[in-house]
């Protein structure tokens, strides 16, 4: 597994963690996993067997 970067939703501070480390708190809340922006649409019509299927930020998160 590779390292993951977490970001604080309030102040924007980032922290990179090694696999197995606990998710840090910042500004009194757990930090969120920082995801890359999605570069292609996800549907059965655009699926490719050799393409990476990693999580990405599709820009629809309204929790903030």
PDBQT receptor file of N, H, CA, C and O in Angstrom, charges set to zero:
ATOM      1  N   UNK A   1       0.833  -1.187   0.000  1.00  0.00    +0.000 N 
ATOM      2  CA  UNK A   1       0.000   0.000   0.000  1.00  0.00    +0.000 C 
ATOM      3  C   UNK A   1       0.874   1.245   0.000  1.00  0.00    +0.000 C 
ATOM      4  O   UNK A   1       2.003   1.240   0.492  1.00  0.00    +0.000 OA
ATOM      5  N   UNK A   2       0.332   2.288  -0.553  1.00  0.00    +0.000 N 
ATOM      6  H   UNK A   2      -0.584   2.292  -0.952  1.00  0.00    +0.000 HD
ATOM      7  CA  UNK A   2       1.100   3.520  -0.583  1.00  0.00    +0.000 C 
ATOM      8  C   UNK A   2       0.592   4.485   0.480  1.00  0.00    +0.000 C 
ATOM      9  O   UNK A   2      -0.456   4.265   1.086  1.00  0.00    +0.000 OA
ATOM     10  N   UNK A   3       1.336   5.537   0.692  1.00  0.00    +0.000 N 
ATOM     11  H   UNK A   3       2.187   5.716   0.200  1.00  0.00    +0.000 HD
ATOM     12  CA  UNK A   3       0.959   6.535   1.686  1.00  0.00    +0.000 C 
ATOM     13  C   UNK A   3      -0.304   7.262   1.249  1.00  0.00    +0.000 C 
ATOM     14  O   UNK A   3      -0.577   7.391   0.055  1.00  0.00    +0.000 OA
ATOM     15  N   UNK A   4      -1.081   7.741   2.234  1.00  0.00    +0.000 N 
ATOM     16  H   UNK A   4      -0.860   7.636   3.204  1.00  0.00    +0.000 HD
ATOM     17  CA  UNK A   4      -2.311   8.474   1.958  1.00  0.00    +0.000 C 
ATOM     18  C   UNK A   4      -2.198   9.860   2.578  1.00  0.00    +0.000 C 
ATOM     19  O   UNK A   4      -1.613  10.028   3.648  1.00  0.00    +0.000 OA
ATOM     20  N   UNK A   5      -2.762  10.842   1.899  1.00  0.00    +0.000 N 
ATOM     21  H   UNK A   5      -3.237  10.706   1.030  1.00  0.00    +0.000 HD
ATOM     22  CA  UNK A   5      -2.742  12.211   2.388  1.00  0.00    +0.000 C 
ATOM     23  C   UNK A   5      -4.129  12.579   2.904  1.00  0.00    +0.000 C 
ATOM     24  O   UNK A   5      -5.140  12.343   2.243  1.00  0.00    +0.000 OA
ATOM     25  N   UNK A   6      -4.153  13.160   4.094  1.00  0.00    +0.000 N 
ATOM     26  H   UNK A   6      -3.332  13.352   4.632  1.00  0.00    +0.000 HD
ATOM     27  CA  UNK A   6      -5.398  13.611   4.709  1.00  0.00    +0.000 C 
ATOM     28  C   UNK A   6      -5.364  15.128   4.795  1.00  0.00    +0.000 C 
ATOM     29  O   UNK A   6      -4.298  15.728   4.935  1.00  0.00    +0.000 OA
ATOM     30  N   UNK A   7      -6.557  15.754   4.707  1.00  0.00    +0.000 N 
ATOM     31  H   UNK A   7      -7.423  15.267   4.593  1.00  0.00    +0.000 HD
ATOM     32  CA  UNK A   7      -6.665  17.204   4.732  1.00  0.00    +0.000 C 
ATOM     33  C   UNK A   7      -7.735  17.613   5.747  1.00  0.00    +0.000 C 
ATOM     34  O   UNK A   7      -8.749  16.934   5.905  1.00  0.00    +0.000 OA
ATOM     35  N   UNK A   8      -7.494  18.724   6.425  1.00  0.00    +0.000 N 
ATOM     36  H   UNK A   8      -6.670  19.276   6.297  1.00  0.00    +0.000 HD
ATOM     37  CA  UNK A   8      -8.457  19.264   7.384  1.00  0.00    +0.000 C 
ATOM     38  C   UNK A   8      -9.508  20.061   6.616  1.00  0.00    +0.000 C 
ATOM     39  O   UNK A   8      -9.171  20.911   5.791  1.00  0.00    +0.000 OA
ATOM     40  N   UNK A   9     -10.782  19.782   6.891  1.00  0.00    +0.000 N 
ATOM     41  H   UNK A   9     -11.055  19.091   7.561  1.00  0.00    +0.000 HD
ATOM     42  CA  UNK A   9     -11.876  20.471   6.204  1.00  0.00    +0.000 C 
ATOM     43  C   UNK A   9     -11.990  21.931   6.641  1.00  0.00    +0.000 C 
ATOM     44  O   UNK A   9     -12.561  22.745   5.916  1.00  0.00    +0.000 OA
ATOM     45  N   UNK A  10     -11.457  22.272   7.809  1.00  0.00    +0.000 N 
ATOM     46  H   UNK A  10     -10.992  21.610   8.398  1.00  0.00    +0.000 HD
ATOM     47  CA  UNK A  10     -11.589  23.638   8.306  1.00  0.00    +0.000 C 
ATOM     48  C   UNK A  10     -10.413  24.538   7.936  1.00  0.00    +0.000 C 
ATOM     49  O   UNK A  10     -10.615  25.633   7.412  1.00  0.00    +0.000 OA
ATOM     50  N   UNK A  11      -9.190  24.088   8.204  1.00  0.00    +0.000 N 
ATOM     51  H   UNK A  11      -9.026  23.198   8.630  1.00  0.00    +0.000 HD
ATOM     52  CA  UNK A  11      -8.025  24.960   7.978  1.00  0.00    +0.000 C 
ATOM     53  C   UNK A  11      -7.216  24.593   6.738  1.00  0.00    +0.000 C 
ATOM     54  O   UNK A  11      -6.379  25.382   6.300  1.00  0.00    +0.000 OA
ATOM     55  N   UNK A  12      -7.449  23.405   6.158  1.00  0.00    +0.000 N 
ATOM     56  H   UNK A  12      -8.129  22.764   6.514  1.00  0.00    +0.000 HD
ATOM     57  CA  UNK A  12      -6.748  23.018   4.942  1.00  0.00    +0.000 C 
ATOM     58  C   UNK A  12      -5.387  22.372   5.162  1.00  0.00    +0.000 C 
ATOM     59  O   UNK A  12      -4.700  22.051   4.193  1.00  0.00    +0.000 OA
ATOM     60  N   UNK A  13      -4.984  22.175   6.412  1.00  0.00    +0.000 N 
ATOM     61  H   UNK A  13      -5.543  22.435   7.199  1.00  0.00    +0.000 HD
ATOM     62  CA  UNK A  13      -3.695  21.542   6.712  1.00  0.00    +0.000 C 
ATOM     63  C   UNK A  13      -3.698  20.116   6.166  1.00  0.00    +0.000 C 
ATOM     64  O   UNK A  13      -4.706  19.417   6.263  1.00  0.00    +0.000 OA
ATOM     65  N   UNK A  14      -2.582  19.684   5.597  1.00  0.00    +0.000 N 
ATOM     66  H   UNK A  14      -1.763  20.251   5.519  1.00  0.00    +0.000 HD
ATOM     67  CA  UNK A  14      -2.455  18.342   5.039  1.00  0.00    +0.000 C 
ATOM     68  C   UNK A  14      -1.430  17.542   5.821  1.00  0.00    +0.000 C 
ATOM     69  O   UNK A  14      -0.464  18.094   6.349  1.00  0.00    +0.000 OA
ATOM     70  N   UNK A  15      -1.653  16.218   5.892  1.00  0.00    +0.000 N 
ATOM     71  H   UNK A  15      -2.438  15.769   5.463  1.00  0.00    +0.000 HD
ATOM     72  CA  UNK A  15      -0.716  15.322   6.562  1.00  0.00    +0.000 C 
ATOM     73  C   UNK A  15      -0.697  14.000   5.810  1.00  0.00    +0.000 C 
ATOM     74  O   UNK A  15      -1.751  13.423   5.540  1.00  0.00    +0.000 OA
ATOM     75  N   UNK A  16       0.497  13.516   5.468  1.00  0.00    +0.000 N 
ATOM     76  H   UNK A  16       1.353  13.985   5.688  1.00  0.00    +0.000 HD
ATOM     77  CA  UNK A  16       0.663  12.249   4.765  1.00  0.00    +0.000 C 
ATOM     78  C   UNK A  16       1.011  11.163   5.775  1.00  0.00    +0.000 C 
ATOM     79  O   UNK A  16       1.911  11.326   6.600  1.00  0.00    +0.000 OA
ATOM     80  N   UNK A  17       0.280  10.045   5.696  1.00  0.00    +0.000 N 
ATOM     81  H   UNK A  17      -0.450   9.912   5.026  1.00  0.00    +0.000 HD
ATOM     82  CA  UNK A  17       0.459   8.950   6.641  1.00  0.00    +0.000 C 
ATOM     83  C   UNK A  17       0.875   7.680   5.936  1.00  0.00    +0.000 C 
ATOM     84  O   UNK A  17       0.517   7.443   4.782  1.00  0.00    +0.000 OA
ATOM     85  N   UNK A  18       1.637   6.866   6.644  1.00  0.00    +0.000 N 
ATOM     86  H   UNK A  18       1.929   7.059   7.581  1.00  0.00    +0.000 HD
ATOM     87  CA  UNK A  18       2.021   5.549   6.145  1.00  0.00    +0.000 C 
ATOM     88  C   UNK A  18       0.877   4.574   6.423  1.00  0.00    +0.000 C 
ATOM     89  O   UNK A  18       0.054   4.833   7.302  1.00  0.00    +0.000 OA
ATOM     90  N   UNK A  19       0.808   3.468   5.697  1.00  0.00    +0.000 N 
ATOM     91  H   UNK A  19       1.476   3.258   4.984  1.00  0.00    +0.000 HD
ATOM     92  CA  UNK A  19      -0.255   2.482   5.934  1.00  0.00    +0.000 C 
ATOM     93  C   UNK A  19      -0.272   2.014   7.391  1.00  0.00    +0.000 C 
ATOM     94  O   UNK A  19       0.776   1.734   7.973  1.00  0.00    +0.000 OA
ATOM     95  N   UNK A  20      -1.466   1.931   7.969  1.00  0.00    +0.000 N 
ATOM     96  H   UNK A  20      -2.317   2.158   7.497  1.00  0.00    +0.000 HD
ATOM     97  CA  UNK A  20      -1.629   1.458   9.332  1.00  0.00    +0.000 C 
ATOM     98  C   UNK A  20      -1.655   2.546  10.385  1.00  0.00    +0.000 C 
ATOM     99  O   UNK A  20      -2.020   2.275  11.529  1.00  0.00    +0.000 OA
ATOM    100  N   UNK A  21      -1.279   3.774  10.038  1.00  0.00    +0.000 N 
ATOM    101  H   UNK A  21      -0.983   3.994   9.108  1.00  0.00    +0.000 HD
ATOM    102  CA  UNK A  21      -1.314   4.861  11.011  1.00  0.00    +0.000 C 
ATOM    103  C   UNK A  21      -2.755   5.353  11.189  1.00  0.00    +0.000 C 
ATOM    104  O   UNK A  21      -3.568   5.293  10.267  1.00  0.00    +0.000 OA
ATOM    105  N   UNK A  22      -3.044   5.836  12.390  1.00  0.00    +0.000 N 
ATOM    106  H   UNK A  22      -2.383   5.885  13.139  1.00  0.00    +0.000 HD
ATOM    107  CA  UNK A  22      -4.394   6.319  12.709  1.00  0.00    +0.000 C 
ATOM    108  C   UNK A  22      -4.687   7.640  11.998  1.00  0.00    +0.000 C 
ATOM    109  O   UNK A  22      -3.787   8.451  11.781  1.00  0.00    +0.000 OA
ATOM    110  N   UNK A  23      -5.969   7.848  11.635  1.00  0.00    +0.000 N 
ATOM    111  H   UNK A  23      -6.701   7.189  11.812  1.00  0.00    +0.000 HD
ATOM    112  CA  UNK A  23      -6.384   9.099  10.994  1.00  0.00    +0.000 C 
ATOM    113  C   UNK A  23      -6.251  10.220  12.028  1.00  0.00    +0.000 C 
ATOM    114  O   UNK A  23      -6.805  10.120  13.123  1.00  0.00    +0.000 OA
ATOM    115  N   UNK A  24      -5.522  11.281  11.687  1.00  0.00    +0.000 N 
ATOM    116  H   UNK A  24      -5.072  11.362  10.798  1.00  0.00    +0.000 HD
ATOM    117  CA  UNK A  24      -5.288  12.357  12.657  1.00  0.00    +0.000 C 
ATOM    118  C   UNK A  24      -6.501  13.271  12.822  1.00  0.00    +0.000 C 
ATOM    119  O   UNK A  24      -7.380  13.328  11.962  1.00  0.00    +0.000 OA
ATOM    120  N   UNK A  25      -6.526  13.985  13.951  1.00  0.00    +0.000 N 
ATOM    121  H   UNK A  25      -5.812  13.938  14.650  1.00  0.00    +0.000 HD
ATOM    122  CA  UNK A  25      -7.517  15.020  14.201  1.00  0.00    +0.000 C 
ATOM    123  C   UNK A  25      -6.867  16.374  13.950  1.00  0.00    +0.000 C 
ATOM    124  O   UNK A  25      -5.668  16.552  14.166  1.00  0.00    +0.000 OA
ATOM    125  N   UNK A  26      -7.679  17.330  13.489  1.00  0.00    +0.000 N 
ATOM    126  H   UNK A  26      -8.652  17.186  13.314  1.00  0.00    +0.000 HD
ATOM    127  CA  UNK A  26      -7.215  18.699  13.297  1.00  0.00    +0.000 C 
ATOM    128  C   UNK A  26      -8.414  19.609  13.529  1.00  0.00    +0.000 C 
ATOM    129  O   UNK A  26      -9.510  19.318  13.051  1.00  0.00    +0.000 OA
ATOM    130  N   UNK A  27      -8.228  20.676  14.235  1.00  0.00    +0.000 N 
ATOM    131  H   UNK A  27      -7.338  20.913  14.623  1.00  0.00    +0.000 HD
ATOM    132  CA  UNK A  27      -9.307  21.617  14.559  1.00  0.00    +0.000 C 
ATOM    133  C   UNK A  27     -10.467  20.910  15.252  1.00  0.00    +0.000 C 
ATOM    134  O   UNK A  27     -11.616  21.327  15.111  1.00  0.00    +0.000 OA
ATOM    135  N   UNK A  28     -10.178  19.840  16.002  1.00  0.00    +0.000 N 
ATOM    136  H   UNK A  28      -9.245  19.502  16.117  1.00  0.00    +0.000 HD
ATOM    137  CA  UNK A  28     -11.189  19.130  16.758  1.00  0.00    +0.000 C 
ATOM    138  C   UNK A  28     -11.989  18.104  15.976  1.00  0.00    +0.000 C 
ATOM    139  O   UNK A  28     -12.912  17.501  16.526  1.00  0.00    +0.000 OA
ATOM    140  N   UNK A  29     -11.660  17.887  14.704  1.00  0.00    +0.000 N 
ATOM    141  H   UNK A  29     -10.911  18.377  14.257  1.00  0.00    +0.000 HD
ATOM    142  CA  UNK A  29     -12.381  16.926  13.868  1.00  0.00    +0.000 C 
ATOM    143  C   UNK A  29     -11.403  15.992  13.173  1.00  0.00    +0.000 C 
ATOM    144  O   UNK A  29     -10.255  16.368  12.938  1.00  0.00    +0.000 OA
ATOM    145  N   UNK A  30     -11.841  14.767  12.837  1.00  0.00    +0.000 N 
ATOM    146  H   UNK A  30     -12.773  14.461  13.028  1.00  0.00    +0.000 HD
ATOM    147  CA  UNK A  30     -10.964  13.873  12.072  1.00  0.00    +0.000 C 
ATOM    148  C   UNK A  30     -10.703  14.459  10.680  1.00  0.00    +0.000 C 
ATOM    149  O   UNK A  30     -11.599  15.030  10.058  1.00  0.00    +0.000 OA
ATOM    150  N   UNK A  31      -9.484  14.311  10.213  1.00  0.00    +0.000 N 
ATOM    151  H   UNK A  31      -8.757  13.848  10.718  1.00  0.00    +0.000 HD
ATOM    152  CA  UNK A  31      -9.145  14.793   8.875  1.00  0.00    +0.000 C 
ATOM    153  C   UNK A  31      -9.768  13.864   7.825  1.00  0.00    +0.000 C 
ATOM    154  O   UNK A  31     -10.025  12.692   8.098  1.00  0.00    +0.000 OA
ATOM    155  N   UNK A  32     -10.005  14.403   6.623  1.00  0.00    +0.000 N 
ATOM    156  H   UNK A  32      -9.795  15.355   6.402  1.00  0.00    +0.000 HD
ATOM    157  CA  UNK A  32     -10.603  13.631   5.544  1.00  0.00    +0.000 C 
ATOM    158  C   UNK A  32      -9.529  13.231   4.541  1.00  0.00    +0.000 C 
ATOM    159  O   UNK A  32      -8.546  13.943   4.336  1.00  0.00    +0.000 OA
ATOM    160  N   UNK A  33      -9.742  12.077   3.923  1.00  0.00    +0.000 N 
ATOM    161  H   UNK A  33     -10.541  11.499   4.089  1.00  0.00    +0.000 HD
ATOM    162  CA  UNK A  33      -8.816  11.596   2.905  1.00  0.00    +0.000 C 
ATOM    163  C   UNK A  33      -8.857  12.529   1.707  1.00  0.00    +0.000 C 
ATOM    164  O   UNK A  33      -9.930  12.848   1.195  1.00  0.00    +0.000 OA
ATOM    165  N   UNK A  34      -7.685  12.966   1.261  1.00  0.00    +0.000 N 
ATOM    166  H   UNK A  34      -6.813  12.707   1.677  1.00  0.00    +0.000 HD
ATOM    167  CA  UNK A  34      -7.594  13.848   0.102  1.00  0.00    +0.000 C 
ATOM    168  C   UNK A  34      -7.594  12.979  -1.152  1.00  0.00    +0.000 C 
ATOM    169  O   UNK A  34      -6.720  12.130  -1.325  1.00  0.00    +0.000 OA
ATOM    170  N   UNK A  35      -8.570  13.193  -2.019  1.00  0.00    +0.000 N 
ATOM    171  H   UNK A  35      -9.281  13.883  -1.879  1.00  0.00    +0.000 HD
ATOM    172  CA  UNK A  35      -8.695  12.416  -3.244  1.00  0.00    +0.000 C 
ATOM    173  C   UNK A  35      -8.361  13.278  -4.454  1.00  0.00    +0.000 C 
ATOM    174  O   UNK A  35      -8.628  14.480  -4.464  1.00  0.00    +0.000 OA
ATOM    175  N   UNK A  36      -7.780  12.662  -5.464  1.00  0.00    +0.000 N 
ATOM    176  H   UNK A  36      -7.563  11.686  -5.456  1.00  0.00    +0.000 HD
ATOM    177  CA  UNK A  36      -7.530  13.358  -6.715  1.00  0.00    +0.000 C 
ATOM    178  C   UNK A  36      -8.858  13.613  -7.410  1.00  0.00    +0.000 C 
ATOM    179  O   UNK A  36      -9.823  12.879  -7.198  1.00  0.00    +0.000 OA
ATOM    180  N   UNK A  37      -8.910  14.649  -8.238  1.00  0.00    +0.000 N 
ATOM    181  H   UNK A  37      -8.126  15.245  -8.410  1.00  0.00    +0.000 HD
ATOM    182  CA  UNK A  37     -10.107  14.923  -9.019  1.00  0.00    +0.000 C 
ATOM    183  C   UNK A  37     -10.308  13.797 -10.030  1.00  0.00    +0.000 C 
ATOM    184  O   UNK A  37      -9.343  13.271 -10.584  1.00  0.00    +0.000 OA
ATOM    185  N   UNK A  38     -11.560  13.433 -10.263  1.00  0.00    +0.000 N 
ATOM    186  H   UNK A  38     -12.344  13.860  -9.812  1.00  0.00    +0.000 HD
ATOM    187  CA  UNK A  38     -11.866  12.392 -11.246  1.00  0.00    +0.000 C 
ATOM    188  C   UNK A  38     -11.500  12.904 -12.633  1.00  0.00    +0.000 C 
ATOM    189  O   UNK A  38     -11.775  14.054 -12.976  1.00  0.00    +0.000 OA
ATOM    190  N   UNK A  39     -10.881  12.043 -13.418  1.00  0.00    +0.000 N 
ATOM    191  H   UNK A  39     -10.657  11.109 -13.140  1.00  0.00    +0.000 HD
ATOM    192  CA  UNK A  39     -10.440  12.456 -14.748  1.00  0.00    +0.000 C 
ATOM    193  C   UNK A  39     -11.300  11.873 -15.858  1.00  0.00    +0.000 C 
ATOM    194  O   UNK A  39     -11.120  12.213 -17.028  1.00  0.00    +0.000 OA
ATOM    195  N   UNK A  40     -12.229  11.002 -15.501  1.00  0.00    +0.000 N 
ATOM    196  H   UNK A  40     -12.375  10.727 -14.550  1.00  0.00    +0.000 HD
ATOM    197  CA  UNK A  40     -13.130  10.428 -16.508  1.00  0.00    +0.000 C 
ATOM    198  C   UNK A  40     -14.448  10.078 -15.835  1.00  0.00    +0.000 C 
ATOM    199  O   UNK A  40     -14.482   9.823 -14.632  1.00  0.00    +0.000 OA
ATOM    200  N   UNK A  41     -15.530  10.064 -16.600  1.00  0.00    +0.000 N 
ATOM    201  H   UNK A  41     -15.502  10.271 -17.578  1.00  0.00    +0.000 HD
ATOM    202  CA  UNK A  41     -16.827   9.713 -16.019  1.00  0.00    +0.000 C 
ATOM    203  C   UNK A  41     -16.890   8.235 -15.674  1.00  0.00    +0.000 C 
ATOM    204  O   UNK A  41     -16.235   7.413 -16.315  1.00  0.00    +0.000 OA
ATOM    205  N   UNK A  42     -17.672   7.899 -14.668  1.00  0.00    +0.000 N 
ATOM    206  H   UNK A  42     -18.204   8.566 -14.147  1.00  0.00    +0.000 HD
ATOM    207  CA  UNK A  42     -17.831   6.511 -14.272  1.00  0.00    +0.000 C 
ATOM    208  C   UNK A  42     -19.205   6.013 -14.691  1.00  0.00    +0.000 C 
ATOM    209  O   UNK A  42     -20.226   6.426 -14.143  1.00  0.00    +0.000 OA
ATOM    210  N   UNK A  43     -19.213   5.143 -15.646  1.00  0.00    +0.000 N 
ATOM    211  H   UNK A  43     -18.383   4.807 -16.092  1.00  0.00    +0.000 HD
ATOM    212  CA  UNK A  43     -20.442   4.474 -16.058  1.00  0.00    +0.000 C 
ATOM    213  C   UNK A  43     -20.040   3.195 -16.775  1.00  0.00    +0.000 C 
ATOM    214  O   UNK A  43     -18.869   2.994 -17.095  1.00  0.00    +0.000 OA
ATOM    215  N   UNK A  44     -21.005   2.344 -17.020  1.00  0.00    +0.000 N 
ATOM    216  H   UNK A  44     -21.957   2.508 -16.759  1.00  0.00    +0.000 HD
ATOM    217  CA  UNK A  44     -20.694   1.085 -17.695  1.00  0.00    +0.000 C 
ATOM    218  C   UNK A  44     -20.219   1.325 -19.123  1.00  0.00    +0.000 C 
ATOM    219  O   UNK A  44     -19.497   0.496 -19.677  1.00  0.00    +0.000 OA
ATOM    220  N   UNK A  45     -20.605   2.429 -19.720  1.00  0.00    +0.000 N 
ATOM    221  H   UNK A  45     -21.191   3.103 -19.270  1.00  0.00    +0.000 HD
ATOM    222  CA  UNK A  45     -20.194   2.723 -21.094  1.00  0.00    +0.000 C 
ATOM    223  C   UNK A  45     -18.747   3.172 -21.199  1.00  0.00    +0.000 C 
ATOM    224  O   UNK A  45     -18.131   3.030 -22.255  1.00  0.00    +0.000 OA
ATOM    225  N   UNK A  46     -18.195   3.713 -20.112  1.00  0.00    +0.000 N 
ATOM    226  H   UNK A  46     -18.696   3.828 -19.254  1.00  0.00    +0.000 HD
ATOM    227  CA  UNK A  46     -16.804   4.187 -20.155  1.00  0.00    +0.000 C 
ATOM    228  C   UNK A  46     -15.844   3.251 -19.437  1.00  0.00    +0.000 C 
ATOM    229  O   UNK A  46     -14.651   3.543 -19.356  1.00  0.00    +0.000 OA
ATOM    230  N   UNK A  47     -16.335   2.137 -18.915  1.00  0.00    +0.000 N 
ATOM    231  H   UNK A  47     -17.305   1.900 -18.980  1.00  0.00    +0.000 HD
ATOM    232  CA  UNK A  47     -15.501   1.193 -18.173  1.00  0.00    +0.000 C 
ATOM    233  C   UNK A  47     -14.492   0.518 -19.102  1.00  0.00    +0.000 C 
ATOM    234  O   UNK A  47     -14.812   0.146 -20.231  1.00  0.00    +0.000 OA
ATOM    235  N   UNK A  48     -13.274   0.371 -18.600  1.00  0.00    +0.000 N 
ATOM    236  H   UNK A  48     -13.014   0.673 -17.683  1.00  0.00    +0.000 HD
ATOM    237  CA  UNK A  48     -12.218  -0.312 -19.344  1.00  0.00    +0.000 C 
ATOM    238  C   UNK A  48     -11.551  -1.290 -18.398  1.00  0.00    +0.000 C 
ATOM    239  O   UNK A  48     -11.229  -0.913 -17.271  1.00  0.00    +0.000 OA
ATOM    240  N   UNK A  49     -11.332  -2.526 -18.805  1.00  0.00    +0.000 N 
ATOM    241  H   UNK A  49     -11.594  -2.833 -19.721  1.00  0.00    +0.000 HD
ATOM    242  CA  UNK A  49     -10.762  -3.531 -17.899  1.00  0.00    +0.000 C 
ATOM    243  C   UNK A  49      -9.337  -3.218 -17.457  1.00  0.00    +0.000 C 
ATOM    244  O   UNK A  49      -8.924  -3.674 -16.391  1.00  0.00    +0.000 OA
ATOM    245  N   UNK A  50      -8.580  -2.466 -18.227  1.00  0.00    +0.000 N 
ATOM    246  H   UNK A  50      -8.916  -2.095 -19.094  1.00  0.00    +0.000 HD
ATOM    247  CA  UNK A  50      -7.196  -2.181 -17.863  1.00  0.00    +0.000 C 
ATOM    248  C   UNK A  50      -7.025  -0.842 -17.142  1.00  0.00    +0.000 C 
ATOM    249  O   UNK A  50      -5.903  -0.467 -16.799  1.00  0.00    +0.000 OA
ATOM    250  N   UNK A  51      -8.123  -0.118 -16.909  1.00  0.00    +0.000 N 
ATOM    251  H   UNK A  51      -9.033  -0.422 -17.188  1.00  0.00    +0.000 HD
ATOM    252  CA  UNK A  51      -8.039   1.198 -16.272  1.00  0.00    +0.000 C 
ATOM    253  C   UNK A  51      -8.007   1.054 -14.750  1.00  0.00    +0.000 C 
ATOM    254  O   UNK A  51      -8.633   0.157 -14.186  1.00  0.00    +0.000 OA
ATOM    255  N   UNK A  52      -7.267   1.951 -14.099  1.00  0.00    +0.000 N 
ATOM    256  H   UNK A  52      -6.758   2.680 -14.558  1.00  0.00    +0.000 HD
ATOM    257  CA  UNK A  52      -7.245   1.981 -12.639  1.00  0.00    +0.000 C 
ATOM    258  C   UNK A  52      -8.630   2.343 -12.128  1.00  0.00    +0.000 C 
ATOM    259  O   UNK A  52      -9.320   3.170 -12.724  1.00  0.00    +0.000 OA
ATOM    260  N   UNK A  53      -9.031   1.732 -11.039  1.00  0.00    +0.000 N 
ATOM    261  H   UNK A  53      -8.471   1.060 -10.555  1.00  0.00    +0.000 HD
ATOM    262  CA  UNK A  53     -10.333   2.006 -10.457  1.00  0.00    +0.000 C 
ATOM    263  C   UNK A  53     -10.154   2.509  -9.030  1.00  0.00    +0.000 C 
ATOM    264  O   UNK A  53     -10.712   1.950  -8.086  1.00  0.00    +0.000 OA
ATOM    265  N   UNK A  54      -9.371   3.570  -8.887  1.00  0.00    +0.000 N 
ATOM    266  H   UNK A  54      -8.918   4.025  -9.654  1.00  0.00    +0.000 HD
ATOM    267  CA  UNK A  54      -9.092   4.152  -7.585  1.00  0.00    +0.000 C 
ATOM    268  C   UNK A  54     -10.175   5.177  -7.239  1.00  0.00    +0.000 C 
ATOM    269  O   UNK A  54     -10.781   5.758  -8.140  1.00  0.00    +0.000 OA
ATOM    270  N   UNK A  55     -10.428   5.409  -5.940  1.00  0.00    +0.000 N 
ATOM    271  H   UNK A  55      -9.936   4.938  -5.208  1.00  0.00    +0.000 HD
ATOM    272  CA  UNK A  55     -11.383   6.434  -5.549  1.00  0.00    +0.000 C 
ATOM    273  C   UNK A  55     -10.914   7.806  -6.020  1.00  0.00    +0.000 C 
ATOM    274  O   UNK A  55      -9.714   8.073  -6.102  1.00  0.00    +0.000 OA
ATOM    275  N   UNK A  56     -11.879   8.673  -6.329  1.00  0.00    +0.000 N 
ATOM    276  H   UNK A  56     -12.853   8.457  -6.263  1.00  0.00    +0.000 HD
ATOM    277  CA  UNK A  56     -11.527  10.026  -6.743  1.00  0.00    +0.000 C 
ATOM    278  C   UNK A  56     -12.630  10.988  -6.306  1.00  0.00    +0.000 C 
ATOM    279  O   UNK A  56     -13.730  10.567  -5.949  1.00  0.00    +0.000 OA
ATOM    280  N   UNK A  57     -12.322  12.276  -6.340  1.00  0.00    +0.000 N 
ATOM    281  H   UNK A  57     -11.429  12.618  -6.631  1.00  0.00    +0.000 HD
ATOM    282  CA  UNK A  57     -13.261  13.320  -5.950  1.00  0.00    +0.000 C 
ATOM    283  C   UNK A  57     -14.037  13.752  -7.182  1.00  0.00    +0.000 C 
ATOM    284  O   UNK A  57     -13.480  14.338  -8.111  1.00  0.00    +0.000 OA
ATOM    285  N   UNK A  58     -15.355  13.450  -7.178  1.00  0.00    +0.000 N 
ATOM    286  H   UNK A  58     -15.807  12.974  -6.424  1.00  0.00    +0.000 HD
ATOM    287  CA  UNK A  58     -16.175  13.807  -8.342  1.00  0.00    +0.000 C 
ATOM    288  C   UNK A  58     -16.803  15.181  -8.211  1.00  0.00    +0.000 C 
ATOM    289  O   UNK A  58     -17.549  15.609  -9.092  1.00  0.00    +0.000 OA
ATOM    290  N   UNK A  59     -16.509  15.883  -7.114  1.00  0.00    +0.000 N 
ATOM    291  H   UNK A  59     -15.903  15.535  -6.398  1.00  0.00    +0.000 HD
ATOM    292  CA  UNK A  59     -16.986  17.255  -6.944  1.00  0.00    +0.000 C 
ATOM    293  C   UNK A  59     -18.418  17.360  -6.463  1.00  0.00    +0.000 C 
ATOM    294  O   UNK A  59     -18.993  18.448  -6.502  1.00  0.00    +0.000 OA
ATOM    295  N   UNK A  60     -19.014  16.270  -6.013  1.00  0.00    +0.000 N 
ATOM    296  H   UNK A  60     -18.548  15.386  -5.981  1.00  0.00    +0.000 HD
ATOM    297  CA  UNK A  60     -20.412  16.318  -5.585  1.00  0.00    +0.000 C 
ATOM    298  C   UNK A  60     -20.571  16.277  -4.068  1.00  0.00    +0.000 C 
ATOM    299  O   UNK A  60     -21.702  16.214  -3.586  1.00  0.00    +0.000 OA
ATOM    300  N   UNK A  61     -19.488  16.311  -3.299  1.00  0.00    +0.000 N 
ATOM    301  H   UNK A  61     -18.569  16.362  -3.691  1.00  0.00    +0.000 HD
ATOM    302  CA  UNK A  61     -19.575  16.271  -1.845  1.00  0.00    +0.000 C 
ATOM    303  C   UNK A  61     -20.131  17.590  -1.327  1.00  0.00    +0.000 C 
ATOM    304  O   UNK A  61     -19.538  18.649  -1.535  1.00  0.00    +0.000 OA
ATOM    305  N   UNK A  62     -21.266  17.520  -0.655  1.00  0.00    +0.000 N 
ATOM    306  H   UNK A  62     -21.748  16.660  -0.486  1.00  0.00    +0.000 HD
ATOM    307  CA  UNK A  62     -21.905  18.724  -0.118  1.00  0.00    +0.000 C 
ATOM    308  C   UNK A  62     -21.860  18.766   1.406  1.00  0.00    +0.000 C 
ATOM    309  O   UNK A  62     -22.582  19.551   2.021  1.00  0.00    +0.000 OA
ATOM    310  N   UNK A  63     -21.021  17.932   2.022  1.00  0.00    +0.000 N 
ATOM    311  H   UNK A  63     -20.435  17.295   1.522  1.00  0.00    +0.000 HD
ATOM    312  CA  UNK A  63     -20.981  17.857   3.480  1.00  0.00    +0.000 C 
ATOM    313  C   UNK A  63     -20.259  19.023   4.128  1.00  0.00    +0.000 C 
ATOM    314  O   UNK A  63     -20.348  19.186   5.345  1.00  0.00    +0.000 OA
ATOM    315  N   UNK A  64     -19.558  19.831   3.374  1.00  0.00    +0.000 N 
ATOM    316  H   UNK A  64     -19.486  19.699   2.385  1.00  0.00    +0.000 HD
ATOM    317  CA  UNK A  64     -18.792  20.943   3.954  1.00  0.00    +0.000 C 
ATOM    318  C   UNK A  64     -19.591  22.204   3.975  1.00  0.00    +0.000 C 
ATOM    319  O   UNK A  64     -19.100  23.237   4.430  1.00  0.00    +0.000 OA
TER     320      UNK A  64
